[in-house]
Amino acid sequence: MRTASTPVPRPARTSYALLLAVLCSLNAGGLFASDINLPGVPDTAQAFGAPVASVQWTFSAFMIGIAVSQAVYGPISDAYGRKPVIVFGLGLFVAASLVCAAAPTIEVFGAGRLLQALGAGSGMVLGRAVISDLYEEKDAARTFATVMPIVGVSPSVAPLIGGYLTSYVSWRAPFAVTALIGLATLVVMVARIPESLPPQRRSKHLAATLKGYPGLLTRPLFWAYTVNLAVAYGGYFGYLAASPLVFQKMGLATETTSYCYITVSVAYVAGNLTSRLLVRRRRIDELLWVGHGFFLAGALLMLGLGLSGAGGRWGLLVLVFMPVMTFGNGFLLPLSMSAGVTAFRTTAGSASGLMGALQLLGASLGIYLTSRLPAGDLLALGWFVLAASAVGVVLFALFLWLAARRRATGSPRSDDAATVVTAATAATAAADSGERPKEVQEAVAE
């Protein structure tokens, strides 16, 4: 029997450092693969003789692929184990990366990106599940605390690497690199990493697990937290997709634009760390409104910069204003996911997978919408970010109100916003201390 700090026994040949490296690769691989081609968007469009919007749409296809896989891989792994599903996903990821690197047309390239995402999704979903399988309480918290910062900085490191590869080799080179990373992870996974979910803990009824999704979709509180995730990702990835042309219009070289993505990721990590400190003293719903406040402030600053007509070096103030928004995302993303999963504890796996899928569909929609904007138009990008912020505020308030109204009419306690928020706050604080408070076990049970 596991204790709070004792991992599930695993072969001695699997060192903790090696396991940690694989977990980092699995969890961060999808976002890394998504963003490594950002600086190469103009070169990719030129190589295929295609509109830039067509290349931007491949980012949207990537997010759709990850979103679909998030909703599927989790239940399958609950029934058949983590390792075979991860191995399948990694194999698909490697093959698809090579397709992207050798693609002769934009259509083949887009199909490769979609398949690449379907493969990467296995690691993003199951990398977290492996940690929860192997560890509980303190050890799990320590492992997550090590892995999550790597995930947080991967969107900024990827364009930096991709920019140099595109400038000095080719826009195809980043996909060769992702294939090598995926292959290395696959080899280590097959040879050294054991199955983390023992047969006795596997689900016997896959169909019943999948049937839990419709019930979640009828819960206002589920939508309140999911809206935060979708809007935060939609605004962020919409900016990422549109920004290469904005920077190009400012006259920045490809390798220079690579550094422009560092500030937004650093701000996100700072917001994440700040929210974790404040959650001990403030309720999660209060902190989520703080996140929306920063998101809105960043959007207004972006719009103001666009309205001012600032160009050249003054236009680079976008690198100061956009991080204000992503600092807010550092509140919205982890706290919304924590509160949402805690609210539906008896179906936490399904809730996590469905929230992740809808979050990435929000990112896909954001990318699609910015691809329809005038190329390199900072003002249009500012209006988009402001609209995303406004939609998030309105829908979050609306679904919280609907949840409170449902609670007042005597609906299940899982839609009790005050109860869930209190329990989720305790749960988030417990992640830092390695403890599971009693109120989490009792207050949010369905």
Secondary structure, DSSP 8 states (H G I E B T S, - for coil): ---TT------TTS-HHHHHHHHHHHHHHHHHHHHTTGGGHHHHHHHHT--HHHHHHHHHHHHHHHHHHHHHHHHHHHHH-HHHHHHHHHHHHHHHHHHHHH-SSHHHHHHHHHHHHHHHHHHHHHHHHHHHHH--HHHHHHHHHHHHHHHHHHHHHHHHHHHHHHHHT-TTHHHHHHHHHHHHHHHHHHHH---SS-GGGS-S-HHHHHTHHHHHHT-HHHHHHHHHHHHHHHHHHHHHHHHHHHHHHTT--HHHHGGGGHHHHHHHHHHHHHHHHHTTTS-HHHHHHHHHHHHHHHHHHHHHHHHHT--TTGGGGHHHHHHHHHHHHHHHHHHHHHHHHHHTGGGHHHHHHHHHHHHHHHHHHHHHHHHTS-TT-HHHHHHHHHHHHHHHHHHHHHHHHHHHHHHHTT--GGG-HHHHHHHHHHHHHHHHHT---HHHHHHT--
